[in-house]
Amino acid sequence: MARIPRLPAMIVGGLLMATGGCAPGEARVAESPTPPARPTAPTPAAEPAVAESFEEWRETFRARALAQGIRGDVFDSAFAGVGVNAKVLELDAFQPEFTKPIWEYLDTAVSDTRVANGQAKAALHANTLSRIGATYGVDTRYVVAIWGLESAYGANFGSIPVVESLATLAYEGRRRSFGEEQLIAALKIIQAGDIAAERMVGSWAGAMGHTQFIPTSFLAYAVDFTGDGRRDVWASDPADALASTANYLAKFGWRKGAPVVAEVVLPAGFDYLMADGSTKRDGSAWAALGLAAAGGGAIPSGEATLIVPAGANGPAFLAYHNFNVIKRYNNATSYAMAVSMLGDAIEGRGRGVVQAWPRGDRPLSRSETQELQTLLTALGYDTKGVDGIVGPNSRTAIRSFQRAKGLVPDGYVSQALLDAVRAAGG
């Protein structure tokens, strides 16, 4: 994913979005699969159903866990009372049909309430955040923003026992390999003394704590910033969780003080094939092509790609190196934009988007997107699969179709595009 969500997902402007598990109105998004080091993990293809009982599976898994260094007493204690969680299976099997556009997601992600709460939390933990910023070389306003998006600043980071949720996925879910890998990691965390099994709660897919680390990422990036001998990302004091998130960003190359994303205005007649998210230019080079900063002033320097999340009729943005670092945390354009906008708003650096979103557009449903992919592939524009999720392969096919038909090649999925593809298919 798409990122494994805590509750049912929706599509956000063509991007898979997870909702729930946080305070009402909170949401998370994700797009195409990312490297396994990220705090949450991709959704693999469904795995075959198992015939053995949960008890039989538990015993065979126990042997595998002990072979990987888990002590028998740790395993037995962690699995006391653990069974198959029906809610986890229900959420794991959920396949979204309806869509939600990016602008609605950003409206919620950077709401007045979330900004105000973020400012209050940033002020409350100012000394800790200052030390974190100095230690890891990150801009901590974005760490606070991630905290806000992931758990509403610790208001709700899930209440399902992690061992049970992951055992359920490892036994019977669509992602058994993921579940077993994360379950071993969770047992290692318990064995190391970072958290007791009864306190290890999280999302239905095992994301944990204030900033929603999955167990393997916890093992790789979590830190004991308070110095109490435990990496406690669940504690009422969020220092360990915030420092762990900062460490994660730092490990993936965060550049302190560098830009994240900048809204730009495109000149008339601009070649939208350059807005493919992969064409890289320095800010000055983009300016030389006629781009201007949407809020006035100069375009920030640094190498950036041009993105148009809502196509030619919506705003355009330059995405810099730090934007891609945020996407290592959650590989969605919408999420990275939300982190940038929320972080800047928390620090009083402005907020929102200057140009108008095409709010009258209705994003396609999953079945309509599948139809679009099927028709494009039949017309010779191969989307490399029909899954109802628009990723890089589908966007390449869409741009090729648009260019061939004399349309603006912006890669944007809309009802008008589907109508054009239907007409071309006869």
Stockholm file with secondary structure:
# STOCKHOLM 1.0

chainA/1-426         MARIPRLPAMIVGGLLMATGGCAPGEARVAESPTPPARPTAPTPAAEPAVAESFEEWRETFRARALAQGIRGDVFDSAFAGVGVNAKVLELDAFQPEFTKPIWEYLDTAVSDTRVANGQAKAALHANTLSRIGATYGVDTRYVVAIWGLESAYGANFGSIPVVESLATLAYEGRRRSFGEEQLIAALKIIQAGDIAAERMVGSWAGAMGHTQFIPTSFLAYAVDFTGDGRRDVWASDPADALASTANYLAKFGWRKGAPVVAEVVLPAGFDYLMADGSTKRDGSAWAALGLAAAGGGAIPSGEATLIVPAGANGPAFLAYHNFNVIKRYNNATSYAMAVSMLGDAIEGRGRGVVQAWPRGDRPLSRSETQELQTLLTALGYDTKGVDGIVGPNSRTAIRSFQRAKGLVPDGYVSQALLDAVRAAGG
#=GR chainA/1-426 SS CCCCCSEEEEEETTEEEEECSSSTTCEEECCSCCCTTSSSCCCCCCCCCCCSCHHHHHHHHHHHHHHTTCCHHHHHHHTTTCCCCHHHHHHHHCCCCSEECHHHHHHHHTCHHHHHHHHHHHHHTHHHHHHHHHHHTCCHHHHHHHHHHHHTTTTCCCCEEHHHHHHHHHHHSSCHHHHHHHHHHHHHHHHHTSSCGGGCEECTTCCBTTTTBCHHHHHHHCCCSSCSSSCCTTSSSTHHHHHHHHHHHHHTTCCTTCCCEEEEECCTTCCGGGCSSCCEEEHHHHHHTTCEETTSSCCCCSEEEEECTTGGGSCEEEEEHHHHHHHHHSCCHHHHHHHHHHHHHHTTSCCSCSSCCCTTCCCCCHHHHHHHHHHHHHTTCCCSCCSSCCCHHHHHHHHHHHHHTTSCCCCCCCHHHHHHHHHHTC
#=GC SS_cons         CCCCCSEEEEEETTEEEEECSSSTTCEEECCSCCCTTSSSCCCCCCCCCCCSCHHHHHHHHHHHHHHTTCCHHHHHHHTTTCCCCHHHHHHHHCCCCSEECHHHHHHHHTCHHHHHHHHHHHHHTHHHHHHHHHHHTCCHHHHHHHHHHHHTTTTCCCCEEHHHHHHHHHHHSSCHHHHHHHHHHHHHHHHHTSSCGGGCEECTTCCBTTTTBCHHHHHHHCCCSSCSSSCCTTSSSTHHHHHHHHHHHHHTTCCTTCCCEEEEECCTTCCGGGCSSCCEEEHHHHHHTTCEETTSSCCCCSEEEEECTTGGGSCEEEEEHHHHHHHHHSCCHHHHHHHHHHHHHHTTSCCSCSSCCCTTCCCCCHHHHHHHHHHHHHTTCCCSCCSSCCCHHHHHHHHHHHHHTTSCCCCCCCHHHHHHHHHHTC
//
